[in-house]
Amino acid sequence: MPRRHYRVTATADAPLRAALRDLRTRLDVPEEFPADVLAEADRAAASPRLPEYDATDLPLFTVDPPSSVDLDQAMHLARRAGGGFRVSYAIADVAAYVTPGGPLDAEAHRRVTTLYFPDEKVPLHPTALSEGAASLLPGQTCPAVLWTIDLDGDGRAERTDVQRALVRSRAKLDYEGVQAAIDGGTAEEPVALLRDIGGLREQLEVERGGISLDVPEQEIVERDGTYELGFRAPLPADGWNAQISLLTGMAAADLMLASGAGVLRTLPTAPDGAVGRLRRTARALHIDWPHHMSYAQLVRSLDPRVSHHAAFLQECTTLLRGAGYTA
């Protein structure tokens, strides 16, 4: 499910930041890690459980916001000699650092997930791991779960392999830089293929009736004692990158279904009246939604750079309520 992203650019002593700190206190958000958790994280960072397979020759790259250092996914894209593509997708292997039943494991269960506030994030794991030893930073060798997915010329998956491996990312890229390089024709082939493969996967998504919501990132800007709300519309590169992640998730689901064991991400049918409420919202925002047009067709016709389209896309996330997991 898309998350609503908010970011504060106000100074450290701004009233809004103080209010957010107070909110975290009232909600009992666990910002500080206990000493035994930090100690275990430091030990794990120094001596993780390393896999036997060495894939450090694979020139992986990451695509994230420029300031991100908690890099948990990296990729390499290539054409196959017989036609089609090969997607190599590395996911940081948390299990190489976390001992089941230990203080670090217990704290992660207590926190459940990383919490993103407009002014800061509250991490699931200590930064010695999430932004350090376990992060797929360029030039750093670390354990990962490496997916190898072969696609045909239309972008459909033909073969999937997954194994634990040592990997080393070569480059930390950002969405704007990737988009500019691809648009300008200067991107190296592994990066340029992000458009080709991502575009094919987007077309397959349309064919199966899927929907991706291009929800903008919102920015809270302080000016002269007041606040303004702006937004950054996602670039095509955001969507192409998301398609590679979705491809890997779908490959994992296929393996679990074939084996008869696993945990699947599921989404129930939208509740009665939800689509009708969205139609009323569309009218209020002066968005034309003819009765013969499906919800999926409407979403794909919207431009997140247009303010009332962006507002409607935010409301579309209400149809995704109730997402859960099925074992």
Buried (B, 14 or more C-beta within 10 A) or exposed (E): EBEEBBBBBBEEEBEBBEEBBEEBEEEEEEEEBBEEBBBBBBBBBEEBEBBEEEBBEBBBBBBBEEEBEBBBBBBBBBBEEEEBBBBBBBBBBBBBBBEEEBBBBBBBEEBEEEBBBBBBEBBBBBBBBBBBBBBBBBEBEBBBBBBBBBBBEEBEBEEBEBEBBBBBBBBBBBBBBBBBBBEEEEBEEBBBBBBBBBBBBBEBBEEEEEBBBBBBBBBBEBEEEEBEEEBBBBBBBBBBBBBBEBBBEBBBBEBBEEEEEBEEEEEEEBEEEEEEBBBEBBEEBEBEBEEEEEBBEBBBEBEBEEEBBBBBBBBBBEBBEEEEEEE
